[in-house]
Amino acid sequence: MNMKKLLPLFATTLVLAGCLGPQTYFSDVFNTMNDLYFPALDNQNRITSNYEVEAVLSVDGKTTTYEAYLFGTGIKLVSVSPETNEGVETTRTLTIVYDYAEGGLFAKREFANTPNQIDKVFDAFESDSFDMFDKAVETANSVFSEETKSIINNQATNLIIGGQPATQDVKVYTLPVGNFLDLASFEDTVGFIPTELDVVISFTTSTNEGEISISASGNDKVYEATITFRNPDLLLPTDYLLSDSEKATYEGFVA
């Protein structure tokens, strides 16, 4: 579309936006979510943020769920994934408590088909203990580069995505990601270079809860994810750290 056709389009959009009353544009929501939920790290690259994350990932029909509780002095991670145990298709639940004060992690593994078979192990932190979280931060930094943030905060982008009434509690934005970014940049996130990518972001003003839904396909692969962020600065470490008696049940732990 040439400039002569583009300018009247933007002018019309501005007029319409003005008629809708006060609007909250995606850039405002993005910056709010970024301030609330982008991970803060200490000088040992450990996450010190305080909030809850829930993620449901489906890759080619196989679904894994994650619950992560970041409480400043540690992290509790619960994942449920499909597994084969003793020749049976079942699910595995892995619960890991990263206890910064103890200098290690408490890991518990359970299988749905053998509920009495529970493995508990304590391991001191090693160089790769935080690889999962380091990778997540690296991916976020890569996807949300300064160039991307500049595009997001551009008024033209706001007009293309559209606004939501400022009085509306739950705001939902469908992002035409392919119009702004090279889809190859999502290879690290979804595991392949998508040919189609849909991203929907919603934000609840009253609770500061944000949700990102991603649907990607390409090369005969399908990736779907819903990631929810909630309860910023509301988690208490005592709700997630193990008691002394619980720690004593983990192999390898010495008080």
C-alpha positions as CSV (number, residue, x, y, z in Angstrom):
1,M,0.0,0.0,0.0
2,N,1.5,3.4,-1.0
3,M,1.8,6.4,1.2
4,K,-1.1,8.2,-0.4
5,K,-3.5,5.4,0.5
6,L,-1.9,4.8,3.9
7,L,-2.3,8.4,5.3
8,P,-6.1,8.6,4.9
9,L,-6.3,5.1,6.5
10,F,-4.4,6.3,9.6
11,A,-6.4,9.5,9.7
12,T,-9.7,7.6,9.7
13,T,-8.4,5.3,12.4
14,L,-7.4,8.2,14.6
15,V,-10.9,9.8,14.2
16,L,-12.6,6.5,15.0
17,A,-10.3,5.9,18.0
18,G,-11.2,9.4,19.3
19,C,-14.9,8.5,19.1
20,L,-14.5,5.4,21.2
21,G,-13.5,7.3,24.3
22,P,-10.4,6.7,26.5
23,Q,-8.6,3.6,25.1
24,T,-5.9,1.4,26.6
25,Y,-3.5,0.3,23.8
26,F,-1.4,-2.8,23.7
27,S,1.8,-0.9,24.3
28,D,0.4,0.2,27.7
29,V,-0.5,-3.3,28.7
30,F,2.8,-4.7,27.4
31,N,4.8,-2.3,29.4
32,T,2.8,-3.0,32.5
33,M,3.2,-6.7,32.2
34,N,6.9,-6.3,31.4
35,D,7.4,-4.2,34.6
36,L,5.4,-6.7,36.7
37,Y,6.7,-10.0,35.4
38,F,10.0,-9.7,33.6
39,P,12.4,-11.8,35.8
40,A,14.8,-10.0,38.1
41,L,18.1,-11.7,38.8
42,D,20.7,-11.4,41.6
43,N,24.4,-11.4,41.1
44,Q,24.4,-15.2,40.8
45,N,21.8,-15.1,38.1
46,R,19.1,-16.6,40.4
47,I,15.6,-15.3,39.9
48,T,14.5,-13.1,42.8
49,S,11.1,-12.0,41.4
50,N,7.9,-12.7,43.2
51,Y,4.9,-14.0,41.3
52,E,3.2,-17.2,39.9
53,V,3.4,-18.7,36.4
54,E,1.3,-21.4,34.9
55,A,2.0,-22.8,31.5
56,V,0.3,-25.5,29.4
57,L,2.4,-26.6,26.5
58,S,1.1,-28.9,23.7
59,V,3.6,-30.2,21.1
60,D,2.2,-32.4,18.4
61,G,-0.7,-33.4,20.7
62,K,1.4,-34.2,23.8
63,T,0.6,-31.8,26.7
64,T,2.8,-30.8,29.6
65,T,1.8,-28.5,32.4
66,Y,4.0,-26.3,34.6
67,E,3.4,-24.4,37.7
68,A,6.2,-22.1,38.9
69,Y,6.1,-20.1,42.1
70,L,8.8,-17.5,42.3
71,F,9.0,-16.2,45.9
72,G,12.3,-14.3,46.0
73,T,14.3,-16.7,48.2
74,G,13.7,-19.7,45.9
75,I,11.4,-21.3,43.4
76,K,8.9,-24.1,43.5
77,L,8.3,-25.9,40.1
78,V,5.7,-28.5,39.5
79,S,5.5,-30.2,36.1
80,V,3.1,-32.9,34.9
81,S,4.1,-34.7,31.7
82,P,3.2,-37.8,29.7
83,E,5.7,-40.7,30.5
84,T,6.0,-44.4,30.1
85,N,6.6,-46.1,33.5
86,E,7.0,-49.9,33.8
87,G,5.6,-50.3,30.3
88,V,2.5,-48.2,31.0
89,E,1.6,-44.9,29.4
90,T,1.0,-42.6,32.3
91,T,2.0,-39.2,33.7
92,R,4.9,-38.1,35.8
93,T,4.7,-35.3,38.4
94,L,8.0,-33.7,39.2
95,T,8.1,-31.2,42.1
96,I,11.3,-29.2,42.6
97,V,11.9,-26.7,45.4
98,Y,14.9,-24.5,44.7
99,D,16.0,-23.3,48.2
100,Y,18.6,-20.6,48.0
101,A,19.4,-20.6,51.7
102,E,20.1,-24.4,51.6
103,G,22.2,-24.0,48.5
104,G,20.4,-26.7,46.6
105,L,17.1,-28.2,45.3
106,F,14.7,-30.8,46.6
107,A,13.3,-33.0,43.9
108,K,10.4,-35.3,44.2
109,R,9.2,-37.7,41.4
110,E,5.9,-39.5,41.2
111,F,4.1,-41.6,38.6
112,A,0.3,-41.8,38.4
113,N,0.3,-45.6,37.8
114,T,2.6,-46.3,40.8
115,P,1.4,-43.9,43.5
116,N,3.5,-45.5,46.2
117,Q,6.7,-45.2,44.2
118,I,8.0,-41.8,45.2
119,D,11.6,-40.7,44.7
120,K,13.0,-37.9,46.8
121,V,16.5,-36.5,46.3
122,F,18.4,-33.4,47.5
123,D,21.2,-32.0,45.2
124,A,23.4,-29.1,45.8
125,F,23.3,-26.4,43.2
126,E,25.6,-27.0,40.2
127,S,26.5,-24.9,37.2
128,D,23.5,-26.2,35.2
129,S,20.9,-26.2,38.0
130,F,19.3,-23.0,36.7
131,D,19.6,-23.8,32.9
132,M,15.8,-24.0,32.4
133,F,15.3,-20.5,33.9
134,D,18.4,-19.0,32.2
135,K,17.1,-20.3,28.9
136,A,13.7,-18.7,29.6
137,V,15.3,-15.3,30.3
138,E,17.5,-15.5,27.3
139,T,14.5,-16.3,25.1
140,A,12.5,-13.4,26.5
141,N,15.5,-11.0,26.0
142,S,15.8,-12.3,22.4
143,V,12.1,-12.0,21.5
144,F,11.6,-8.7,23.3
145,S,14.7,-7.0,22.0
146,E,15.0,-3.2,22.0
147,E,14.0,-3.3,18.4
148,T,10.8,-5.3,19.2
149,K,10.0,-2.9,22.1
150,S,10.4,0.0,19.7
151,I,7.9,-1.6,17.3
152,I,5.4,-2.3,20.1
153,N,5.6,1.3,21.4
154,N,5.1,2.8,18.0
155,Q,1.8,4.6,17.6
156,A,1.2,2.9,14.2
157,T,1.4,-0.5,15.9
158,N,-1.1,0.6,18.5
159,L,-3.5,1.7,15.7
160,I,-3.1,-1.6,13.8
161,I,-3.7,-3.8,16.9
162,G,-6.4,-1.4,18.2
163,G,-7.3,-0.4,21.7
164,Q,-9.6,-1.6,24.5
165,P,-11.9,0.7,26.5
166,A,-10.0,2.0,29.6
167,T,-13.0,1.0,31.7
168,Q,-13.0,-2.6,30.5
169,D,-11.4,-4.9,33.1
170,V,-10.3,-7.8,30.8
171,K,-8.5,-6.5,27.8
172,V,-7.7,-8.8,24.9
173,Y,-5.3,-8.1,22.0
174,T,-4.7,-10.3,18.9
175,L,-1.2,-9.6,17.6
176,P,-0.3,-9.8,13.9
177,V,3.2,-11.0,14.8
178,G,4.1,-11.9,11.3
179,N,3.6,-8.3,10.2
180,F,6.3,-7.1,12.5
181,L,8.8,-9.8,13.3
182,D,10.7,-12.5,11.4
183,L,9.0,-15.8,12.4
184,A,12.5,-17.5,12.4
185,S,13.2,-15.7,15.7
186,F,10.6,-18.0,17.3
187,E,12.6,-21.1,16.5
188,D,14.1,-21.3,20.0
189,T,10.7,-20.9,21.6
190,V,8.6,-23.4,19.6
191,G,11.4,-25.8,18.4
192,F,10.9,-25.1,14.7
193,I,10.5,-22.1,12.3
194,P,6.7,-21.6,12.1
195,T,5.0,-20.7,8.9
196,E,1.9,-19.6,10.8
197,L,1.9,-17.9,14.3
198,D,-1.0,-16.5,16.3
199,V,-0.5,-14.7,19.5
200,V,-3.2,-13.4,21.8
201,I,-2.5,-11.5,25.0
202,S,-5.1,-10.7,27.6
203,F,-4.7,-8.6,30.8
204,T,-7.0,-8.3,33.8
205,T,-6.6,-4.8,35.2
206,S,-8.2,-5.5,38.6
207,T,-5.9,-8.4,39.4
208,N,-2.8,-7.7,37.2
209,E,-3.2,-11.2,35.7
210,G,-1.7,-11.6,32.3
211,E,-2.1,-14.4,29.8
212,I,-0.2,-15.1,26.6
213,S,-1.6,-17.7,24.1
214,I,0.6,-18.9,21.3
215,S,-0.3,-21.2,18.4
216,A,2.3,-22.1,15.9
217,S,2.5,-24.5,13.0
218,G,4.9,-25.4,10.2
219,N,6.9,-28.4,8.9
220,D,4.1,-30.7,9.9
221,K,4.6,-29.6,13.6
222,V,2.1,-27.9,15.9
223,Y,3.0,-26.0,19.0
224,E,0.4,-24.5,21.4
225,A,1.0,-22.7,24.7
226,T,-0.9,-20.8,27.2
227,I,1.1,-19.0,29.8
228,T,-0.5,-17.2,32.7
229,F,1.2,-14.7,35.1
230,R,-0.5,-13.8,38.4
231,N,-0.2,-12.6,42.0
232,P,2.8,-10.2,41.6
233,D,4.6,-9.6,44.9
234,L,2.0,-11.7,46.8
235,L,3.8,-15.0,47.4
236,L,5.1,-15.9,50.8
237,P,8.2,-18.1,51.0
238,T,6.8,-20.0,53.9
239,D,4.0,-21.3,51.7
240,Y,6.5,-23.1,49.4
241,L,9.7,-23.9,51.3
242,L,9.9,-27.3,52.9
243,S,9.8,-27.7,56.7
244,D,12.8,-29.2,58.5
245,S,11.0,-32.5,58.9
246,E,10.1,-32.6,55.2
247,K,13.7,-31.9,54.2
248,A,14.9,-34.8,56.3
249,T,12.9,-37.2,54.0
250,Y,15.0,-36.4,51.0
251,E,18.0,-38.6,50.2
252,G,21.3,-36.7,50.3
253,F,20.1,-33.9,52.6
254,V,22.2,-33.2,55.7
255,A,20.9,-30.6,58.1
